[in-house]
Amino acid sequence: SLSRMQSAVYDQFLADFHQTYPRIELQIEVMRSSDIISSLLQKTVTVGLGLCRAPDERLDLRCFMRQRYAIFCGRHHRLFGRHGLTTNDLLAENFVSFTSDQLGDSLSPLTVFRDTRGVTGRIVAASSSLDEVRRMIFAGFGIGCLPEHIVREDLAQQRLWRLPPDEGVTDVDIQLMWLRARKMNAAEQAFLEAMERTMQRYSLTERLSMVPG
């Protein structure tokens, strides 16, 4: 799975699954989305949670989470706390970006924003870690794109400040993925079926919640 998969629904699913099937052992590895897909195709993992920009017909996909990315600055940035800003006020600002293929490709939220708005600011800091990108935005290196639901507490504590556009930049889907042709054993089948039941029970919005529903 991807790192920084924040979802109380997913956490509760794991708790319920373990209670129902206490003898099933899970092995969870954190890796880049491209590595998740490669591992699924090579049959070294059974189920993955990650980004899938170019769907492979050999994989079955179900959207587990839809993260809305928006632009933020940190408490140490000159735009912090300012109301009435427009997107044009951001075009010359320096940016903090992601380096990994998780969010660093041509369809990344920051790339979408920079390519469609005529941005002249440069990328001054980057990391493959969402936590480190968030830390550098807080520190005032530049503005940057982060998932709305992950920074709720930062906004409440006034560590970060939401910037235009009000509707955010783009949605990024985290997919539940598995190899369509793979023959699963009973434990693997139980896990996948339990995940699909959870997805039927909770809406995409509910799955972003930080507290159990």
Backbone as ProteinMPNN parsed JSONL, in Angstrom:
{"seq_chain_A": "SLSRMQSAVYDQFLADFHQTYPRIELQIEVMRSSDIISSLLQKTVTVGLGLCRAPDERLDLRCFMRQRYAIFCGRHHRLFGRHGLTTNDLLAENFVSFTSDQLGDSLSPLTVFRDTRGVTGRIVAASSSLDEVRRMIFAGFGIGCLPEHIVREDLAQQRLWRLPPDEGVTDVDIQLMWLRARKMNAAEQAFLEAMERTMQRYSLTERLSMVPG", "coords_chain_A": {"N_chain_A": [[0.839, -1.188, 0.0], [0.251, 2.374, -0.363], [2.217, 4.852, 1.381], [1.081, 6.808, 4.169], [-1.72, 6.402, 4.167], [-4.479, 7.539, 5.181], [-7.309, 6.73, 6.854], [-10.072, 6.225, 8.757], [-12.013, 4.347, 8.307], [-10.663, 2.35, 6.897], [-8.833, 1.572, 8.879], [-10.623, 0.579, 10.785], [-11.737, -1.477, 9.316], [-9.525, -3.27, 9.176], [-9.315, -3.956, 11.875], [-11.796, -5.228, 12.323], [-11.609, -7.301, 10.478], [-9.469, -8.794, 11.485], [-10.601, -9.631, 13.868], [-12.648, -11.237, 12.974], [-11.286, -13.142, 11.467], [-9.029, -14.395, 13.059], [-6.867, -16.09, 12.67], [-5.746, -15.629, 10.25], [-2.887, -14.423, 8.713], [-1.457, -11.263, 8.054], [0.6, -9.518, 5.749], [1.896, -6.445, 5.286], [3.202, -4.195, 3.029], [4.841, -1.12, 2.387], [5.076, 0.787, -0.468], [6.049, 2.368, -3.619], [3.562, 3.438, -6.015], [4.0, 2.467, -8.65], [5.604, 0.29, -8.123], [3.876, -1.277, -6.638], [2.002, -2.033, -8.603], [3.7, -3.445, -10.362], [4.432, -5.548, -8.667], [1.971, -6.811, -8.277], [1.467, -7.732, -10.883], [3.574, -9.474, -11.153], [2.871, -11.329, -9.372], [3.773, -11.307, -6.74], [2.593, -9.976, -4.716], [-0.76, -9.892, -3.397], [-3.007, -8.13, -3.158], [-3.338, -4.657, -3.734], [-3.098, -1.206, -2.676], [-3.148, 1.768, -4.195], [-2.024, 4.322, -6.563], [-3.171, 4.382, -9.916], [-2.406, 5.338, -12.799], [-2.44, 4.702, -15.534], [-4.528, 2.442, -16.377], [-4.18, -1.111, -16.319], [-5.217, -3.753, -18.286], [-5.058, -6.242, -17.214], [-5.5, -5.993, -14.558], [-7.879, -5.749, -11.899], [-9.762, -3.029, -10.717], [-10.883, -0.989, -8.026], [-12.151, 1.999, -6.841], [-10.924, 3.125, -3.896], [-10.387, 5.37, -2.262], [-10.969, 8.834, -2.766], [-9.063, 11.473, -3.074], [-9.127, 14.896, -2.568], [-7.047, 17.334, -3.743], [-5.619, 20.384, -2.67], [-4.263, 23.754, -2.58], [-1.849, 24.947, -0.304], [-0.343, 27.12, 2.148], [2.222, 27.702, 4.635], [2.499, 28.599, 8.155], [4.697, 30.262, 8.304], [4.82, 31.605, 5.956], [4.422, 34.369, 3.69], [1.851, 34.69, 2.685], [0.202, 33.613, 4.526], [-2.792, 33.543, 6.387], [-4.01, 35.529, 4.931], [-6.857, 36.952, 3.489], [-9.134, 36.999, 0.679], [-7.5, 36.432, -1.473], [-6.563, 35.594, -4.86], [-6.241, 33.14, -7.492], [-4.355, 34.195, -9.224], [-2.638, 35.527, -7.526], [-0.888, 33.616, -6.735], [0.818, 32.807, -8.712], [3.516, 33.545, -9.059], [4.741, 32.474, -6.901], [7.054, 30.426, -5.055], [7.313, 26.832, -5.076], [6.637, 23.785, -3.26], [7.215, 20.377, -3.832], [6.323, 16.965, -4.835], [8.555, 14.213, -5.249], [8.426, 11.532, -5.93], [6.978, 8.888, -7.989], [4.49, 8.574, -7.051], [3.069, 10.981, -6.843], [4.325, 12.611, -8.601], [4.157, 12.684, -11.344], [3.028, 13.51, -14.723], [0.365, 13.983, -14.307], [0.083, 14.893, -11.784], [-1.215, 16.751, -8.941], [0.106, 19.259, -8.561], [1.434, 19.596, -11.008], [-0.745, 19.714, -12.751], [-1.894, 22.11, -11.882], [0.217, 23.972, -12.334], [0.575, 23.771, -15.108], [-1.829, 24.617, -16.186], [-2.306, 27.172, -15.322], [-0.347, 29.034, -15.884], [1.961, 29.364, -14.286], [4.801, 30.95, -12.867], [6.523, 30.68, -10.785], [9.149, 28.802, -9.143], [10.075, 25.363, -8.394], [11.249, 24.819, -5.261], [11.767, 23.062, -3.244], [11.558, 19.589, -2.515], [10.179, 16.317, -1.961], [9.8, 12.773, -1.569], [8.117, 12.048, 0.37], [4.99, 12.581, 1.84], [4.667, 13.675, 4.385], [7.054, 15.087, 4.695], [6.894, 16.955, 2.618], [4.7, 18.391, 3.552], [5.842, 19.383, 5.914], [7.831, 21.106, 4.885], [6.251, 22.95, 3.56], [4.91, 24.083, 5.744], [7.131, 25.271, 6.939], [7.636, 27.368, 5.283], [9.007, 27.272, 2.876], [7.762, 27.261, 0.428], [4.636, 27.306, -1.425], [2.23, 24.604, -1.721], [0.701, 21.508, -2.931], [-1.595, 19.515, -1.165], [-3.447, 16.714, 0.278], [-6.77, 17.462, 1.126], [-8.158, 16.209, 3.316], [-6.18, 15.216, 4.927], [-4.901, 17.336, 6.071], [-6.586, 18.599, 7.829], [-6.368, 18.909, 10.636], [-4.037, 20.43, 10.799], [-4.942, 22.823, 9.674], [-6.85, 23.558, 11.566], [-5.204, 24.011, 13.751], [-3.855, 26.156, 12.857], [-1.439, 25.821, 11.5], [-1.208, 25.491, 8.819], [-2.492, 27.181, 5.889], [-5.285, 27.555, 3.842], [-5.286, 28.065, 0.349], [-6.372, 29.739, -2.734], [-7.277, 27.832, -5.753], [-10.738, 27.888, -4.64], [-12.15, 25.54, -5.086], [-10.267, 23.614, -5.047], [-7.565, 21.693, -6.568], [-7.293, 19.195, -7.996], [-8.644, 15.831, -8.151], [-7.394, 12.842, -6.698], [-7.297, 9.45, -7.138], [-7.157, 6.654, -5.022], [-6.637, 3.37, -5.625], [-8.059, 0.139, -5.055], [-6.498, -2.761, -5.92], [-6.082, -5.756, -7.843], [-4.791, -8.747, -9.364], [-6.486, -9.912, -12.074], [-6.489, -12.518, -13.151], [-5.357, -14.065, -11.215], [-5.21, -16.899, -9.139], [-6.692, -17.136, -6.121], [-6.058, -18.01, -2.699], [-8.006, -19.271, 0.108], [-7.767, -17.495, 2.281], [-6.835, -15.136, 1.068], [-8.978, -14.596, -0.617], [-10.989, -14.172, 1.263], [-10.089, -11.818, 2.46], [-10.209, -9.959, 0.315], [-12.954, -10.033, -0.308], [-14.017, -9.075, 2.092], [-12.984, -6.484, 2.078], [-14.35, -5.443, -0.135], [-16.971, -5.542, 0.817], [-16.796, -3.628, 2.836], [-16.385, -1.364, 1.272], [-18.807, -1.199, -0.011], [-20.381, -0.549, 2.103], [-19.555, 1.947, 3.074], [-19.475, 5.278, 1.87], [-17.482, 7.069, -0.616], [-16.836, 9.555, 0.466], [-17.2, 9.088, 3.219], [-15.129, 7.321, 3.671], [-12.922, 8.914, 3.841], [-12.899, 9.885, 6.327], [-11.506, 10.825, 9.517], [-12.222, 9.83, 11.879], [-13.851, 6.972, 13.298], [-16.931, 5.919, 11.807]], "CA_chain_A": [[0.0, 0.0, 0.0], [0.924, 3.658, -0.288], [2.393, 5.412, 2.714], [0.161, 7.902, 4.536], [-3.096, 6.065, 3.81], [-5.248, 7.888, 6.369], [-8.741, 6.458, 6.742], [-10.578, 5.494, 9.916], [-12.765, 3.206, 7.783], [-9.679, 1.304, 6.602], [-8.328, 1.101, 10.172], [-11.659, -0.236, 11.412], [-11.815, -2.699, 8.514], [-8.466, -4.18, 9.611], [-9.676, -4.452, 13.208], [-12.915, -6.17, 12.177], [-11.13, -8.471, 9.75], [-8.665, -9.614, 12.399], [-11.505, -10.226, 14.853], [-13.4, -12.294, 12.283], [-10.344, -14.171, 10.993], [-7.818, -14.199, 13.876], [-5.763, -16.981, 12.281], [-5.159, -15.169, 8.984], [-1.749, -13.521, 8.901], [-1.305, -10.234, 7.019], [1.893, -8.863, 5.567], [1.651, -5.186, 4.586], [4.422, -3.498, 2.627], [4.647, 0.224, 1.847], [5.922, 0.973, -1.657], [5.536, 3.298, -4.615], [2.453, 2.887, -6.802], [4.501, 1.685, -9.784], [6.102, -0.985, -7.586], [2.691, -2.062, -6.274], [1.462, -2.606, -9.841], [4.659, -4.456, -10.823], [4.349, -6.702, -7.767], [0.72, -7.5, -8.582], [1.631, -8.423, -12.165], [4.545, -10.554, -10.946], [2.233, -12.229, -8.407], [4.479, -11.339, -5.452], [1.599, -9.514, -3.743], [-2.113, -10.293, -3.796], [-3.895, -6.979, -3.258], [-2.614, -3.409, -3.529], [-3.799, 0.072, -2.587], [-2.24, 2.772, -4.728], [-2.458, 5.078, -7.724], [-3.037, 3.657, -11.185], [-2.651, 6.38, -13.804], [-2.749, 4.068, -16.82], [-5.044, 1.124, -15.995], [-3.736, -2.293, -17.044], [-6.391, -4.619, -18.446], [-4.874, -7.453, -16.404], [-5.831, -5.683, -13.17], [-9.194, -5.272, -11.48], [-9.613, -1.818, -9.918], [-12.024, -0.381, -7.349], [-11.697, 3.234, -6.2], [-11.104, 3.044, -2.445], [-10.427, 6.732, -1.731], [-10.803, 9.93, -3.722], [-8.484, 12.571, -2.311], [-9.114, 16.204, -3.216], [-5.835, 18.11, -3.444], [-5.735, 21.838, -2.736], [-2.986, 24.437, -2.363], [-1.704, 25.477, 1.053], [0.933, 27.678, 2.585], [2.455, 27.479, 6.056], [2.453, 29.725, 9.088], [5.853, 31.133, 8.104], [4.764, 32.147, 4.598], [3.855, 35.728, 3.679], [0.431, 34.658, 2.339], [-0.557, 32.972, 5.603], [-3.798, 34.371, 7.061], [-4.544, 36.579, 4.063], [-8.141, 36.682, 2.849], [-9.368, 37.708, -0.576], [-6.506, 36.098, -2.489], [-7.031, 34.894, -6.051], [-5.227, 32.25, -8.064], [-3.295, 35.017, -9.818], [-1.69, 35.907, -6.477], [-0.01, 32.482, -6.445], [1.548, 32.368, -9.905], [4.959, 33.786, -8.951], [5.237, 31.894, -5.649], [7.828, 29.19, -5.109], [6.511, 25.649, -4.758], [7.173, 22.542, -2.705], [6.645, 19.347, -4.704], [6.615, 15.548, -4.613], [9.54, 13.692, -6.197], [8.184, 10.136, -6.318], [5.938, 8.728, -9.006], [3.173, 8.589, -6.401], [2.379, 12.214, -7.21], [5.256, 13.453, -9.306], [4.099, 12.53, -12.795], [2.403, 14.586, -15.489], [-1.004, 14.213, -13.847], [0.094, 15.236, -10.369], [-1.972, 17.984, -8.671], [0.916, 20.45, -8.788], [1.659, 19.726, -12.448], [-2.016, 20.178, -13.322], [-2.045, 23.531, -11.548], [1.262, 24.769, -12.989], [0.41, 23.748, -16.561], [-3.078, 25.251, -16.623], [-2.455, 28.527, -14.775], [0.729, 29.934, -16.266], [2.791, 29.607, -13.111], [6.199, 31.309, -13.136], [7.325, 30.318, -9.617], [9.92, 27.571, -9.344], [10.04, 24.364, -7.327], [12.443, 25.074, -4.442], [11.962, 21.962, -2.299], [10.794, 18.415, -2.953], [10.395, 15.084, -1.219], [8.883, 11.687, -1.915], [7.283, 11.827, 1.555], [3.949, 13.577, 2.059], [4.945, 14.355, 5.651], [8.147, 16.041, 4.516], [6.347, 18.04, 1.815], [3.884, 19.19, 4.475], [6.752, 20.066, 6.84], [8.491, 22.204, 4.179], [5.23, 23.98, 3.334], [4.763, 24.749, 7.045], [8.337, 26.049, 7.217], [7.65, 28.553, 4.449], [9.83, 27.144, 1.666], [6.912, 27.607, -0.699], [3.282, 26.776, -1.33], [2.201, 23.273, -2.323], [-0.554, 20.748, -2.958], [-1.74, 18.447, -0.174], [-4.833, 16.233, 0.363], [-7.56, 18.239, 2.09], [-8.575, 15.504, 4.527], [-5.025, 14.915, 5.767], [-4.401, 18.547, 6.737], [-7.649, 19.237, 8.618], [-5.859, 19.289, 11.951], [-3.085, 21.527, 10.576], [-5.725, 24.036, 9.473], [-7.467, 23.903, 12.855], [-4.136, 24.519, 14.623], [-3.246, 27.281, 12.137], [-0.103, 25.507, 10.974], [-1.336, 25.684, 7.373], [-3.547, 28.089, 5.439], [-5.826, 27.152, 2.536], [-5.171, 29.074, -0.698], [-7.205, 29.451, -3.909], [-8.714, 28.019, -5.988], [-11.589, 27.365, -3.574], [-12.612, 24.181, -5.395], [-9.129, 22.707, -5.043], [-6.829, 21.57, -7.827], [-7.689, 17.976, -8.716], [-8.875, 14.637, -7.326], [-6.47, 11.731, -6.924], [-7.943, 8.218, -6.68], [-6.385, 5.506, -4.535], [-7.365, 2.2, -6.114], [-7.856, -1.231, -4.601], [-6.103, -3.442, -7.162], [-5.619, -7.137, -7.787], [-4.613, -9.374, -10.673], [-7.756, -10.576, -12.409], [-6.316, -13.94, -13.456], [-4.676, -14.774, -10.133], [-5.981, -17.853, -8.335], [-6.475, -16.776, -4.724], [-6.399, -19.009, -1.682], [-9.19, -18.92, 0.902], [-7.47, -16.323, 3.102], [-6.778, -13.979, 0.174], [-10.342, -14.347, -1.069], [-11.72, -13.614, 2.404], [-9.652, -10.427, 2.634], [-10.736, -9.148, -0.778], [-14.407, -9.931, -0.152], [-14.276, -8.197, 3.24], [-12.711, -5.124, 1.623], [-15.433, -5.011, -1.015], [-18.141, -5.286, 1.679], [-16.548, -2.342, 3.493], [-16.574, -0.317, 0.28], [-20.247, -1.083, -0.262], [-21.018, -0.003, 3.306], [-19.173, 3.337, 3.294], [-19.305, 6.083, 0.664], [-16.139, 7.602, -0.81], [-16.643, 10.645, 1.434], [-17.058, 8.495, 4.565], [-13.833, 6.643, 3.773], [-11.908, 9.925, 4.119], [-13.05, 10.344, 7.705], [-10.416, 10.542, 10.441], [-12.78, 9.164, 13.062], [-14.754, 5.903, 12.884], [-18.336, 6.294, 11.666]], "C_chain_A": [[0.874, 1.238, 0.0], [1.182, 4.023, 1.158], [1.337, 6.487, 2.929], [-1.26, 7.657, 4.036], [-3.965, 6.318, 5.038], [-6.733, 7.681, 6.128], [-9.171, 5.651, 7.952], [-11.366, 4.266, 9.473], [-11.819, 2.042, 7.496], [-9.116, 0.723, 7.904], [-9.336, 0.173, 10.839], [-11.857, -1.538, 10.643], [-10.77, -3.714, 8.968], [-8.78, -4.788, 10.973], [-10.775, -5.514, 13.118], [-12.467, -7.455, 11.484], [-10.332, -9.388, 10.674], [-9.548, -10.307, 13.428], [-12.269, -11.403, 14.241], [-12.509, -13.463, 11.885], [-9.024, -14.07, 11.766], [-6.627, -15.049, 13.441], [-5.127, -16.583, 10.945], [-4.053, -14.162, 9.278], [-1.668, -12.547, 7.727], [0.139, -9.771, 6.956], [1.657, -7.639, 4.709], [2.987, -4.514, 4.3], [4.051, -2.137, 2.058], [5.618, 0.416, 0.688], [5.29, 1.978, -2.602], [4.446, 2.618, -5.448], [2.941, 2.023, -7.952], [5.011, 0.33, -9.32], [4.954, -1.889, -7.142], [2.144, -2.775, -7.508], [2.388, -3.698, -10.373], [4.561, -5.725, -9.989], [3.073, -7.499, -7.999], [0.865, -8.325, -9.858], [2.604, -9.595, -12.055], [4.058, -11.578, -9.92], [3.031, -12.368, -7.1], [3.65, -10.709, -4.339], [0.221, -9.838, -4.293], [-3.015, -9.105, -4.073], [-3.066, -5.727, -2.993], [-3.559, -2.232, -3.388], [-2.837, 1.145, -3.065], [-2.852, 3.505, -5.903], [-2.258, 4.244, -8.98], [-3.41, 4.613, -12.303], [-3.08, 5.793, -15.151], [-3.214, 2.641, -16.539], [-4.567, 0.004, -16.918], [-4.903, -3.268, -17.098], [-6.267, -5.925, -17.665], [-5.287, -7.248, -14.948], [-7.302, -5.335, -13.015], [-8.974, -4.1, -10.548], [-10.94, -1.434, -9.271], [-11.497, 0.87, -6.652], [-11.98, 3.16, -4.7], [-11.196, 4.43, -1.809], [-10.24, 7.731, -2.856], [-10.356, 11.157, -2.942], [-8.525, 13.858, -3.138], [-7.859, 16.96, -2.766], [-6.11, 19.594, -3.617], [-4.37, 22.443, -2.43], [-2.977, 25.091, -0.984], [-0.375, 26.202, 1.192], [1.031, 27.474, 4.087], [2.467, 28.766, 6.857], [3.582, 30.725, 8.846], [5.888, 31.768, 6.718], [4.042, 33.493, 4.599], [2.365, 35.757, 3.319], [-0.441, 34.094, 3.46], [-1.533, 33.969, 6.231], [-4.425, 35.438, 6.192], [-5.833, 36.125, 3.39], [-8.211, 37.425, 1.516], [-8.331, 37.452, -1.643], [-7.182, 35.45, -3.696], [-5.904, 33.993, -6.552], [-4.061, 33.042, -8.658], [-2.242, 35.437, -8.791], [-0.657, 34.816, -6.212], [0.998, 32.199, -7.554], [3.059, 32.545, -9.799], [5.561, 33.172, -7.691], [6.092, 30.652, -5.918], [6.981, 28.027, -4.594], [7.336, 24.568, -4.071], [6.461, 21.409, -3.429], [6.972, 17.946, -4.212], [7.631, 15.073, -5.653], [9.2, 12.299, -6.688], [7.091, 10.056, -7.364], [4.554, 8.642, -8.375], [2.396, 9.818, -6.842], [3.27, 13.122, -8.04], [5.181, 13.353, -10.816], [3.303, 13.663, -13.443], [0.98, 14.894, -15.044], [-1.062, 14.573, -12.368], [-0.661, 16.539, -10.154], [-1.166, 19.241, -8.964], [1.169, 20.679, -10.273], [0.411, 20.237, -13.15], [-2.167, 21.674, -13.094], [-1.05, 24.38, -12.326], [1.034, 24.861, -14.495], [-0.821, 24.52, -17.037], [-3.185, 26.707, -16.197], [-1.346, 29.487, -15.163], [1.628, 30.313, -15.111], [4.222, 29.942, -13.524], [7.112, 30.963, -11.962], [8.039, 28.997, -9.839], [9.741, 26.627, -8.156], [11.345, 24.477, -6.552], [12.73, 23.965, -3.438], [11.084, 20.81, -2.743], [11.133, 17.225, -2.078], [9.429, 14.036, -1.741], [7.895, 11.426, -0.794], [6.263, 12.944, 1.707], [4.222, 14.356, 3.338], [6.044, 15.396, 5.504], [7.721, 17.214, 3.633], [5.526, 18.971, 2.709], [4.765, 19.994, 5.43], [7.411, 21.275, 6.16], [7.506, 23.322, 3.819], [5.012, 24.76, 4.626], [5.927, 25.698, 7.301], [8.485, 27.258, 6.301], [8.532, 28.478, 3.221], [9.036, 27.567, 0.432], [5.505, 27.114, -0.432], [3.274, 25.405, -1.986], [0.853, 22.608, -2.199], [-0.514, 19.619, -1.936], [-3.191, 17.966, -0.174], [-5.584, 16.969, 1.471], [-7.782, 17.491, 3.399], [-7.401, 15.225, 5.464], [-4.561, 16.137, 6.547], [-5.467, 19.258, 7.567], [-7.14, 19.749, 9.957], [-4.855, 20.435, 11.84], [-3.812, 22.849, 10.382], [-6.328, 24.505, 10.792], [-6.435, 24.516, 13.808], [-3.387, 25.7, 14.008], [-1.764, 27.054, 11.839], [-0.078, 25.739, 9.462], [-2.515, 26.591, 7.07], [-3.967, 27.69, 4.035], [-5.778, 28.327, 1.55], [-6.123, 28.754, -1.851], [-6.52, 28.427, -4.811], [-9.564, 27.301, -4.934], [-12.0, 25.917, -3.803], [-11.476, 23.164, -5.351], [-8.542, 22.572, -6.442], [-7.277, 20.36, -8.633], [-7.959, 16.863, -7.701], [-7.869, 13.564, -7.702], [-7.103, 10.477, -6.316], [-6.919, 7.2, -6.209], [-7.203, 4.263, -4.831], [-7.023, 0.947, -5.303], [-7.632, -2.055, -5.862], [-5.735, -4.892, -6.888], [-5.563, -7.704, -9.204], [-5.826, -10.239, -10.984], [-7.594, -12.092, -12.553], [-5.728, -14.738, -12.292], [-5.64, -15.689, -9.379], [-5.685, -17.555, -6.867], [-6.8, -17.937, -3.802], [-7.54, -18.475, -0.817], [-8.963, -17.642, 1.715], [-7.463, -15.057, 2.24], [-8.175, -13.598, -0.306], [-11.17, -13.71, 0.039], [-11.373, -12.139, 2.594], [-10.278, -9.527, 1.564], [-12.249, -8.965, -0.647], [-14.776, -9.021, 1.006], [-14.03, -6.736, 2.865], [-13.856, -4.608, 0.748], [-16.721, -4.754, -0.227], [-18.002, -3.934, 2.376], [-16.805, -1.194, 2.519], [-18.047, -0.138, -0.099], [-20.947, -0.376, 0.903], [-20.75, 1.491, 3.479], [-18.973, 4.056, 1.964], [-17.858, 6.556, 0.555], [-15.835, 8.707, 0.2], [-16.425, 10.103, 2.827], [-15.704, 7.839, 4.744], [-12.685, 7.609, 4.026], [-11.911, 10.371, 5.582], [-11.861, 9.93, 8.565], [-10.906, 9.858, 11.715], [-13.76, 8.111, 12.596], [-16.19, 6.382, 12.823], [-19.229, 5.437, 12.522]], "O_chain_A": [[2.063, 1.183, 0.313], [0.472, 3.574, 2.058], [0.768, 7.008, 1.97], [-1.924, 8.57, 3.546], [-4.168, 5.414, 5.849], [-7.342, 8.364, 5.306], [-8.702, 4.531, 8.16], [-11.39, 3.256, 10.177], [-12.126, 0.892, 7.808], [-8.943, -0.491, 8.014], [-8.976, -0.87, 11.384], [-12.114, -2.583, 11.241], [-11.086, -4.892, 9.13], [-8.547, -5.974, 11.205], [-10.693, -6.563, 13.757], [-12.887, -8.552, 11.852], [-10.5, -10.607, 10.647], [-9.276, -11.443, 13.817], [-12.504, -12.42, 14.893], [-12.917, -14.623, 11.955], [-8.004, -13.698, 11.186], [-5.492, -14.751, 13.811], [-4.095, -17.131, 10.556], [-4.257, -13.182, 9.995], [-1.791, -12.939, 6.567], [0.813, -9.649, 7.979], [1.267, -7.754, 3.547], [3.795, -4.292, 5.202], [3.064, -2.01, 1.333], [6.826, 0.233, 0.838], [4.145, 2.39, -2.416], [4.409, 1.393, -5.571], [2.372, 0.963, -8.214], [4.872, -0.667, -10.029], [5.04, -3.112, -7.251], [1.857, -3.972, -7.466], [1.921, -4.758, -10.788], [4.602, -6.835, -10.52], [3.087, -8.728, -7.925], [0.439, -9.478, -9.91], [2.476, -10.587, -12.773], [4.739, -12.563, -9.636], [2.976, -13.404, -6.437], [3.957, -10.88, -3.16], [0.049, -10.034, -5.496], [-3.707, -9.066, -5.091], [-2.191, -5.732, -2.128], [-4.675, -2.249, -3.908], [-1.823, 1.406, -2.418], [-4.033, 3.344, -6.209], [-1.29, 3.491, -9.089], [-4.569, 4.696, -12.708], [-3.968, 6.324, -15.817], [-2.393, 1.726, -16.469], [-4.552, 0.155, -18.139], [-5.51, -3.574, -16.071], [-7.256, -6.633, -17.475], [-5.409, -8.212, -14.192], [-7.898, -4.705, -13.889], [-8.103, -4.152, -9.679], [-11.996, -1.542, -9.896], [-10.493, 0.802, -5.943], [-13.138, 3.136, -4.283], [-12.005, 4.638, -0.906], [-9.458, 7.51, -3.779], [-11.145, 11.796, -2.247], [-8.024, 13.903, -4.261], [-7.645, 17.191, -1.576], [-6.748, 20.013, -4.583], [-3.435, 21.731, -2.064], [-3.957, 25.701, -0.557], [0.582, 25.939, 0.463], [0.049, 27.118, 4.739], [2.447, 29.868, 6.308], [3.436, 31.908, 9.151], [6.878, 32.399, 6.349], [3.152, 33.724, 5.417], [1.682, 36.738, 3.613], [-1.668, 34.095, 3.361], [-1.157, 35.093, 6.566], [-5.287, 36.183, 6.657], [-5.891, 35.048, 2.796], [-7.445, 38.356, 1.266], [-8.278, 38.183, -2.632], [-8.241, 34.836, -3.57], [-4.766, 34.079, -6.09], [-2.913, 32.603, -8.597], [-1.087, 35.675, -9.146], [0.343, 35.062, -5.537], [1.937, 31.429, -7.352], [3.81, 31.771, -10.393], [6.755, 33.327, -7.435], [5.87, 29.928, -6.888], [6.066, 28.208, -3.791], [8.545, 24.452, -4.269], [5.246, 21.461, -3.624], [7.78, 17.759, -3.303], [7.571, 15.487, -6.811], [9.644, 11.912, -7.769], [6.367, 11.023, -7.601], [3.549, 8.637, -9.087], [1.214, 9.727, -7.176], [2.978, 14.312, -8.164], [6.05, 13.88, -11.51], [2.952, 14.645, -12.79], [0.446, 15.955, -15.368], [-2.135, 14.56, -11.766], [-0.749, 17.355, -11.07], [-1.689, 20.189, -9.549], [1.126, 21.815, -10.748], [0.492, 21.088, -14.035], [-2.525, 22.416, -14.009], [-1.425, 25.395, -12.912], [1.272, 25.91, -15.095], [-0.849, 25.017, -18.163], [-4.074, 27.415, -16.669], [-1.406, 30.661, -14.798], [2.014, 31.474, -14.979], [4.787, 29.306, -14.413], [8.334, 30.95, -12.111], [7.589, 28.167, -10.63], [9.319, 27.031, -7.073], [12.422, 24.26, -7.107], [13.808, 23.925, -2.845], [9.996, 21.019, -3.281], [12.229, 17.134, -1.524], [8.375, 14.362, -2.285], [6.938, 10.672, -0.973], [6.623, 14.121, 1.706], [4.028, 15.571, 3.374], [5.98, 16.463, 6.114], [8.14, 18.347, 3.87], [5.651, 20.193, 2.626], [4.47, 21.153, 5.721], [7.539, 22.338, 6.768], [7.877, 24.495, 3.776], [4.936, 25.988, 4.594], [5.735, 26.799, 7.817], [9.368, 28.088, 6.517], [8.789, 29.498, 2.582], [9.586, 28.163, -0.494], [5.21, 26.576, 0.636], [4.197, 25.067, -2.726], [-0.024, 23.068, -1.468], [0.459, 18.87, -1.848], [-4.082, 18.713, -0.577], [-5.102, 17.085, 2.598], [-7.615, 18.064, 4.475], [-7.599, 15.02, 6.661], [-3.899, 15.998, 7.576], [-5.27, 20.405, 7.968], [-7.438, 20.872, 10.362], [-4.828, 21.318, 12.698], [-3.358, 23.885, 10.869], [-6.321, 25.696, 11.1], [-6.751, 25.425, 14.575], [-2.405, 26.183, 14.571], [-0.95, 27.975, 11.917], [0.944, 26.133, 8.9], [-3.421, 26.751, 7.888], [-3.132, 27.508, 3.149], [-6.18, 29.442, 1.882], [-6.627, 27.635, -1.946], [-5.325, 28.173, -4.664], [-9.176, 26.259, -4.406], [-12.18, 25.155, -2.853], [-11.699, 21.977, -5.592], [-8.968, 23.25, -7.378], [-7.602, 20.481, -9.814], [-7.551, 16.95, -6.543], [-7.531, 13.394, -8.874], [-7.408, 10.445, -5.124], [-5.941, 6.916, -6.901], [-8.326, 4.117, -4.349], [-5.875, 0.723, -4.921], [-8.467, -2.055, -6.767], [-5.159, -5.219, -5.85], [-6.211, -7.195, -10.118], [-6.146, -11.174, -10.251], [-8.46, -12.856, -12.127], [-5.613, -15.961, -12.379], [-6.75, -15.286, -9.03], [-4.548, -17.707, -6.421], [-7.691, -18.741, -4.076], [-7.983, -17.342, -1.003], [-9.86, -16.806, 1.826], [-8.017, -14.031, 2.633], [-8.511, -12.417, -0.391], [-11.965, -12.807, -0.22], [-12.249, -11.315, 2.855], [-10.811, -8.463, 1.875], [-12.763, -7.866, -0.853], [-15.748, -8.271, 0.915], [-14.778, -5.851, 3.283], [-14.275, -3.459, 0.885], [-17.481, -3.848, -0.566], [-18.973, -3.186, 2.493], [-17.376, -0.171, 2.897], [-18.47, 0.958, -0.465], [-21.959, 0.3, 0.721], [-21.608, 2.223, 3.971], [-18.372, 3.507, 1.04], [-17.095, 6.458, 1.516], [-14.726, 8.792, 0.727], [-15.56, 10.594, 3.552], [-15.179, 7.803, 5.857], [-11.588, 7.182, 4.388], [-11.044, 11.129, 6.017], [-11.283, 8.858, 8.387], [-10.113, 9.372, 12.521], [-14.446, 8.318, 11.595], [-16.63, 7.156, 13.673], [-20.447, 5.621, 12.521]]}, "name": "protein", "num_of_chains": 1, "seq": "SLSRMQSAVYDQFLADFHQTYPRIELQIEVMRSSDIISSLLQKTVTVGLGLCRAPDERLDLRCFMRQRYAIFCGRHHRLFGRHGLTTNDLLAENFVSFTSDQLGDSLSPLTVFRDTRGVTGRIVAASSSLDEVRRMIFAGFGIGCLPEHIVREDLAQQRLWRLPPDEGVTDVDIQLMWLRARKMNAAEQAFLEAMERTMQRYSLTERLSMVPG"}
